[in-house]
Amino acid sequence: MNRVVITGIGIKSPLGSAPEVIFSTLQAQKNKVSKIDDLDDFNNLNCRLACPVSEQLPDYPRKKTRSMGRVGILATAATELALQNANLSCSEELSNGNTGVAYGSSAGTISGINDVAKFINQKDVRFLNALSYVQIMPHSVAVNLAIFFGIHGRIIPTSSACTSASQAIGYAYESIKYGQQKLMIAGGAEELSPLHIGVFDALFATTQTTEPLLTPRPFDQKRDGIVIGEGAGTLILEELEHAKARNARIYGEIIGFATNCDATHVTNPSSVHMEECMRQALKNASLSPYDIDYINAHGTGTFSGDAAEGCATYRIFGNRTPVSSLKSYMGHTLGACGAMEIGISLLMQEHEWFAPNLNFSTPDKEFADLNLINGNGLSLKTTTIMSNNFAFGGVNTSLIIRRI
């Protein structure tokens, strides 16, 4: 079996894109939540907050982007950064079949969904065009990346809500580990839309707080829900010897991955199966809980989700391993969060400083002893980190990365 390393990272996030900007934003300990005035147009919508990507996206040729929508452009921009970071932008490796794509999102672009909704509601095919379905199909982001960058290897689309990116990374890791590809472009993307906010609002899962700086508050006893964000994260995964042969920079080695399903309820999480997933990842990596130096938690800020995750994490790690959630800074980016959070976790590992949970003041009694990073953050030299994500449908993922 092959060893799999991360040789490129690209991020388009509410925190920024450049690593130094992202890290300085974390150190400033202020989130990127803002009031979205356009949401005032929606009747009975409780949440008016979100975390958009504020920087301008690249102006790609229309011919290359017309089948994408914003979600595809975010993914393309992040992937372009990752390929540059890995020194692969002009490499023939992209087109010789050695490279594949594993990429996901919760849904396609909202413009395509609007076309379909108008067609169904008004029963008029004129609302559809040649690209309507292409923009919303489950593998839209993955295949658009393949076309844009000329990738001829395997395509693994993942659309599993909040685990879309982390499942993609895990499946890309397995593709290289078992010798199917030398390189994989892996990650996830999501565009901000009223639809995503409305769906969670209807489930009473969005924050009711009106002050942007005070929410979300993962793991805090007074947490009251999600703030939706957007963005894209791309990792370049590579077989270790292949990376060494081209003198690639190595950010870390993926040494463990697990994914499972609660198979209990479509929206209520199972703490038992979250725990099982983390334990499977540890087993896959041949590690014990004592070998993990930092845990990047899913930590969305919902009452039931954080309770289930906090209890599951504590049962395995007790109060030894530091834990934090990056969603307190950039909101819940849904299908993008797994890749963005791993990329930023590796950035924090490089700087030997881990950001605290924002808006955290009162520990939840259910997991009060969990070692949640607070205050001014944590200066810590780490070797091995775990990143966890949990999604609607009871889909759970856990990835373990080691510095080499």
Disulfide bonds with the S-S distance in Angstrom:
none
